[in-house]
């Protein structure tokens, strides 16, 4: 009986750690999407894409994007992201499974889009629709032939395939990307400062708790992959930064308790 209760307690603690970990990542990602004025046209009355960031890239780029859906059913290892040109050719895609597509909730995902180079018979320059396809139970094409969806919409998509389209939502051009030689802080440092007590606490949580599990390591990778995009948005939008800080502030007491418990066990 004692062993059973002890196992139950450890399992509950592990689930709490997973929840807190995921909330931290989602908090920063939601903050980056919350204030974006990028409402886009959609192909379905019931589901839609509310925001995409960033929404531009160049031929040959690998772009890490954040996508916020509305009433969507994004699923781990069952959701893909696709950009097609007017000739119904795939010009950028992210297939199901980490690290290419990381589904954080049923309406938030992070995707690594590989944009193809222009070539004879393949035009990638332009402003294109973004399609998000999810296998709801009988949609094997998500894993086998994404090009099928280039000529489909939400109505003509196969049964059990959720297809959500953001019209004219992503720009691919040859324009150079502005770069800077300064080192950009991560999102937590942008909110609290590099040497603040809060940032140090989050580092301890990362090193002593998150890094100890496979899922925690994946969350760390996701956080740092999108941290530059989030940090840039936080710097540009003070109100967004304040909202993100308030959300993280509300979780810090629980994070501190977890770190203290971890320190006692070591």
N, C-alpha and C positions, 0 to 999 in steps of 0.2 A: 504493500500500500504506500509506504513512504517513497519507494523508488518511483512508483507510478505518479505520485503527486510531484516529485522533484522533476521528473521528465516533463510533466505538464507545465510546470513553472518555467523551465528552460525553453520549452517550445513557445510559450506565450511571450517570453522576453525576446526570443528570436524574431517573432512576428512583429513585436513592437519596434525592434531595431529596424526591420525591413520597412515598416510604415514610415518611421521618422526619416530614414535615409531617402526614401522615394519622395517624401514631402519636401525635403530640402531641395532636391533637384527640380521637382515640379514647381516649387515656389519661384525659383529664379527664371525658369522657362516661362511660366505663366506671366511673370512680371514683364518679360521681354515682349510678350504678345498682347498684354492687357491694353496698352495705350496705343497700339499701332492703328493708324487710320487707313487700313488696307482692306476694307470690306470689299469683297469681290463678288461678281455675278456667279450664280450657281445653277446647276443643271437639275436640281431636284427640290421640290417643295419641302420635303421632310428632312433632308440632310444637306449640309453645306460646308464650305471651308471658310472660316472667319478671317484667318490671317496666315500669311507666309512670310518668313524672314530668315535670311535675306531673300529678295525677290529678283535677283539678277546675277548673271555670271558670264563667262567668256568661253568660247570653244576650247575644249581640252581641260577645263577646270574641273576640280572636284569640290563641290559646294555642300557645306553642311547647313541644312535648312531645318527650321522649326515650323510645324504645321499645326494649326488649331482648327479642329473640326467642330461642327455643331450638330448634335443628334446623330453622331456617327458611331460606328462600332469597330474602331480600330482594334486589331488583335495581334498579340505577339506571334511572330513567325507566320502570320497569315495576311499581312498587309504590305502592299507594294506602292511605290510612287512612280509616276510616269509623265514624261513630257513628249508630245508628238508634234511634228510639223504639219503643214496643211496637206502634205502628200501622204499623210497617215503613216509616217515613218518614225520610229523611236529615235529621239535625239538626246534623251537623258533619262536615266532610270535608277531606281534603288529597289533591290529585290528583298523579299522577306528575310528576316533574321539579322541578329547583331553581327557586326557593327553597322551594317548598311541601313537597316531600319530598326529603330528602338521605339517601341510603343510604350509610352509612359502611363497613359490612361486611355479610355475608349474614345477620347477626343483630342489627345495630344500625342504627337509623335515627332521624333527627330530622324532625319534621313540624310544619307550621304549620296548626293546626286553626282553621277559621272557624266559630264557633258561631252558628247562626241565632237570631233573636229569636222568642219565642213569638207566635203569632197565632191567629186563629180557625181551628180545624181542625189546628193544629200545636202539639203540646206538647213543649217541650224540657226542662222541669224534671223532674229525677229522677236515678236511678242507672242507667247504661246500659252495655251491652256495647261493647267496642272491637273493630273488625274490621280486620285488615290483609290486603289482597288483592294477590297478585303474579302477574303474567303469566309463566308458565313456558314460553311458546312458542306458545300458541294461545288466548289469553284476551283478546280485544279489548275486552271489556266494561269492563276496568280503565280504559280511556281514553274510553269512550263512554257507559256507563250504570251508574254505581255503585249507583243505587237498586235495581238487580236483586238485589244481595247482601244487602239488608236482610231478605229473607225466606229466605235460604239459610244453610246451615251447611257444615262441611267436607266432609260426605258428599254433599250435594246440589249443591255448587258445580260449574260446568262443568268439563270436562276441561281440564287444563293451567292451571287457576286454583288457586293455593295460597291457601286461606282459613283464617286463624288468628283465633280469637276469644278475647278475655279477658272473662270473664263479670263483670258488675257492677263494671267497672273504672274508670269515669269518672263523676264527679258534676257535674251542672249545677244550680246553685241561684241564687237572688237575693241570697244573703248577700254583703255587701260584702267586698272583698278588703282585708286589712290592708296599709297602705302606710307608708313611712318617708321622712322628708325628708333623711336622710343619703345621701351618695353611696356606693354599694356598690362595692368594688374588683372587678376581674376575677379569674378563678380563679387565675391565676399569682400575682397580688399577694396573694391570700388565703393561698396556700401559703408563699411566700417573703418577702413584704413588698414594699411599693411601691418602695423604693429599693435593693433587694438586688442583688448581682452577678448572681444567677440570673435575676431578672426583667429586668434590663437586657439580658442575653444573649438571652433569648427575644424581647425587643422588637427587637433587632438582627436576629435571624433572621426575624422577621415583616417588618421594613421592607426589609431588604437581599436577601432570598431569596424568601420566600413571595409578597410583593407583586409580584414580577416576572413571575409566570405567572398565567394565567387560573384554573387549578386552585387555585393558592395563594391567590388572591383569594377564591375560593369557600370555601376552608377557613377563612380569616380571618372571613368573614361568618358561617359556621356557628358558629365558636368564640364570637364576641361575641353572637350571637343567644341562645345557651344559657348564656352565662357567668353571668348573674344566678341562674339555677336551680342551677347547679353550685356557685357560691360559697355560696349559702344552705345547701346540703347539707353542704359542707365545714365551715362554721362550726358546724353542729349536731352533726357526727359526727367527733370527733378521730381515731378509728381510721381512718376513711375518708380523712381528710386525710393521715395518715401514709402510707397505702398509695399514694395518688396521688403524694405527694412522692417516695417510693422509686422509683416507676415513671419519673417525669420525671428524677430524679437519674441513673438508669441511661442516659438518652439524652443528657444534657448534654455529655459529652465529644465525641460525634459532632456535635452541634449546634455546639459551639465550633469544631471543625475546619472545618465548612462556612462559618461566619461569617468565620474567619481567611482561608480561601481566597478568599472573596468580596471581602474588604478588599484583598488583594494584587492582584486583577484590576482593581480600580478605580483 
